[in-house]
Structure formats: C-alpha cells, structure tokens
Amino acid sequence: MRKIISFMHISLDGFVAGPNGEMGWIKVDEEIFDFVGKRMSEGDTALYGRVTYQMMENYWPTAGDKPTASRHDIEHSKWYKKVHKVVLSKTLKDAELTNTQIISDNLSDRINEIKQSPNSGSKDILLFGSPTATHSLIQLNLIDGYWLFVNPIILGQGIPLFVNIKDRTKLKLLSTRPFTCGVTELNYVVDRQ
C-alpha cells in the first residue's frame, strides 16, 4: 500500500505558519531545493488542501518558462505539471482541472482508495503544507510519515502542526540532516505496531 508523507516546514515551537498564514520565516536555499527535489521524484501524487493548491497552481505551471527561472523553478515546474494532484476541498470543482482530482466528501474512503490503487505503483503520496488538510488526515490516522524541516525560529504563535490529537502516535526516526542555513530535516514514519 502507498504511504502519505506530510512534507512541512515547521518552527522550533511547532508552528507551520504565523497567525495569519505568514510563511516568510521559512528558510530555503539551493542545498534544500536539491535535497527535496531528489526525494520528490519518489512521489507520483501530490496532495494539497485548497488554499495551498491554489497558491501552487498560480505559480508552478509557468514558473519554469520565465527567462529568469532558476534551476529549481525549471525542475519543480516540470514535476508539478506531470504529477497527479489530489485536492481536499468542499468548494473546488474538478471539471476543468488538468491531472487533478478533488475530494470533497468521504475523506477516509477516498484517500484509502488512492493509497490502495494498483495502477499507481508504490510511489509515495506527498502532502505539501496544507495545515487544515493535514489536521483532517491526522484525525483520521491517514498520515504514514512526517518529513519535517525544522526552521531555527520560535514564532510564539501561529498555526500549529498538531492540534486536537486524540491518541498517542509513535514515530520512528528514519533520518536527520542539518543544512548550512540552520534548517534541520527530520524524517519520521508512523510506527503502527
């Protein structure tokens, strides 16, 4: 069965965005882009909440076509255009969206169908940002791993990664990596034993 891996930048005190969704505190550089690019190629499905999807859709389809596009913009734009996108939304309709599936109800059943789909191979489903979608999937115990990029900042307030947790969830650390900009990657898998 395929796994859903939550990819998230996080502050040292556990926030994924400021109180109003601010993300200007997130540190990224070429070293992180290169590292993330290699890992993303292991996923053939991107999972988003509506807000994150619309933000991505407004930038990535044409980002690689601009004369000033960086190597990262070109590579990620190419990946974004070909990857299958799944969006959790009660308001979006998928009638005219290319290579995009909208899930608006029966979240647990629909996500499990995607995870068990024999046509999709064994590649991971990468959940990008999307704190509201992440919270919903955590509540349904559908996230199989966390790929966290801990930024060297304490925000004090904002949108937390983990809210309303009902049950204890054991995690197994797969890897860690410090980056020269001060960000530390933590790669966990949910220990379901």
C-alpha positions in Angstrom: 0.0 0.0 0.0 1.2 3.5 -0.8 2.1 5.9 2.0 1.1 9.5 2.7 4.1 11.5 3.7 3.4 15.0 5.2 6.1 17.5 3.9 6.1 20.5 6.1 8.3 23.4 7.2 7.9 24.0 10.9 9.2 26.4 13.6 11.1 25.1 16.6 7.9 25.6 18.7 5.7 23.6 16.3 4.0 26.1 14.1 3.7 25.7 10.3 2.6 29.3 9.6 2.2 32.6 11.5 -1.3 33.5 12.9 -2.4 34.9 9.6 -0.7 32.2 7.5 2.6 34.0 7.2 5.4 31.9 5.8 8.2 34.5 5.3 10.2 32.9 8.2 10.8 29.7 6.2 14.4 29.3 5.1 15.1 27.6 1.8 18.2 27.6 -0.3 19.8 25.6 -3.2 21.0 22.9 -0.8 17.5 22.3 0.5 16.0 22.5 -3.0 18.4 19.9 -4.3 17.7 17.6 -1.4 13.9 18.0 -1.7 14.0 17.6 -5.4 15.6 14.1 -5.2 13.0 13.0 -2.6 10.1 14.4 -4.5 10.9 12.3 -7.6 9.9 9.3 -5.4 6.4 10.6 -5.3 3.9 10.5 -8.2 1.0 12.1 -6.4 0.8 15.4 -4.7 -1.9 16.0 -2.1 -3.0 19.6 -1.2 -5.6 21.5 0.7 -7.5 24.0 -1.4 -5.5 27.1 -0.3 -2.1 25.5 -0.9 -3.2 24.0 -4.2 -4.4 27.4 -5.4 -1.1 29.0 -4.4 0.8 26.3 -6.2 -1.4 26.4 -9.3 -0.9 30.2 -9.5 2.9 29.8 -9.7 4.3 26.4 -10.7 2.7 25.6 -14.1 4.6 28.5 -15.8 7.5 29.1 -13.3 9.9 27.2 -15.4 9.1 29.1 -18.6 10.2 32.6 -17.3 13.5 33.9 -18.6 14.8 34.4 -15.0 13.7 30.9 -13.9 16.2 29.2 -11.5 17.2 25.6 -12.0 14.9 24.7 -9.1 11.9 26.6 -10.8 12.5 24.7 -14.0 12.8 21.3 -12.4 9.9 21.8 -9.9 7.6 23.2 -12.6 8.3 20.2 -14.8 7.5 17.9 -11.9 4.4 19.8 -10.9 2.9 19.7 -14.4 3.3 15.9 -14.7 2.4 14.8 -11.1 -1.1 13.7 -10.3 -2.7 16.2 -7.9 -5.3 15.4 -5.3 -7.0 18.4 -3.6 -9.1 18.2 -0.4 -11.8 20.8 -0.9 -15.5 21.3 -0.4 -15.7 24.3 -2.7 -13.5 23.5 -5.8 -14.9 21.6 -8.7 -12.6 19.5 -11.0 -14.5 19.8 -14.2 -11.8 21.8 -16.0 -8.7 21.0 -13.9 -5.9 19.0 -15.7 -4.5 15.9 -13.9 -6.3 17.0 -10.7 -8.8 15.1 -8.6 -10.9 16.9 -6.0 -12.0 15.0 -2.8 -14.9 16.8 -1.1 -16.5 14.0 1.0 -15.9 10.5 2.4 -12.3 11.5 3.0 -11.2 8.3 4.7 -12.6 6.0 2.0 -11.4 8.2 -0.9 -7.9 8.5 0.4 -7.7 4.8 1.2 -8.8 4.1 -2.4 -5.9 6.2 -3.7 -3.4 4.5 -1.3 -4.5 1.1 -2.4 -4.9 1.8 -6.2 -3.0 -0.9 -8.1 -2.5 1.5 -11.1 -0.4 3.9 -9.1 2.6 1.7 -8.3 4.3 2.0 -4.9 5.3 5.6 -5.0 4.6 7.9 -2.0 1.8 10.4 -1.9 3.3 13.7 -0.8 1.2 16.0 1.3 2.6 19.5 0.9 2.0 22.2 3.5 -1.8 22.4 3.8 -2.2 22.6 7.6 -6.0 22.2 7.5 -5.9 19.2 5.2 -3.0 17.8 7.4 -5.1 18.2 10.5 -8.1 16.3 8.9 -5.8 13.5 7.8 -4.1 13.2 11.2 -7.6 12.9 12.9 -8.4 10.0 10.5 -5.0 8.4 11.1 -4.2 8.5 7.4 -0.7 10.0 7.5 2.1 7.4 7.4 5.1 9.7 7.8 6.3 13.2 8.5 9.1 14.9 6.6 9.7 18.0 8.7 12.1 20.8 8.0 12.6 22.5 11.4 13.5 26.1 11.0 15.7 27.9 13.5 13.0 30.3 14.8 10.5 30.4 17.6 7.2 32.0 16.4 5.4 32.1 19.7 2.0 31.8 18.0 0.6 30.7 14.7 -0.9 27.6 13.1 0.3 24.5 14.8 1.1 21.3 13.0 -0.5 19.1 15.7 -4.0 20.0 17.1 -6.7 18.1 18.8 -4.7 14.9 18.9 -6.8 12.2 20.4 -4.4 9.3 20.5 -0.7 8.9 21.1 1.2 8.2 17.9 4.5 6.5 18.0 7.1 7.6 15.4 10.3 6.0 14.2 13.1 8.3 13.1 14.4 7.3 9.7 16.9 10.1 9.1 18.0 13.6 10.1 20.1 16.1 8.2 21.3 19.6 9.1 21.6 22.2 6.4 24.1 25.0 6.4 21.2 27.6 6.6 20.3 26.3 10.0 17.3 24.2 9.0 17.2 20.5 10.2 15.4 17.8 8.3 13.6 15.1 10.4 12.2 12.2 8.6 9.7 10.0 10.6 7.5 7.1 9.8 4.4 6.3 11.9 5.1 3.2 13.9 1.8 1.2 13.6 3.0 -1.8 15.7 
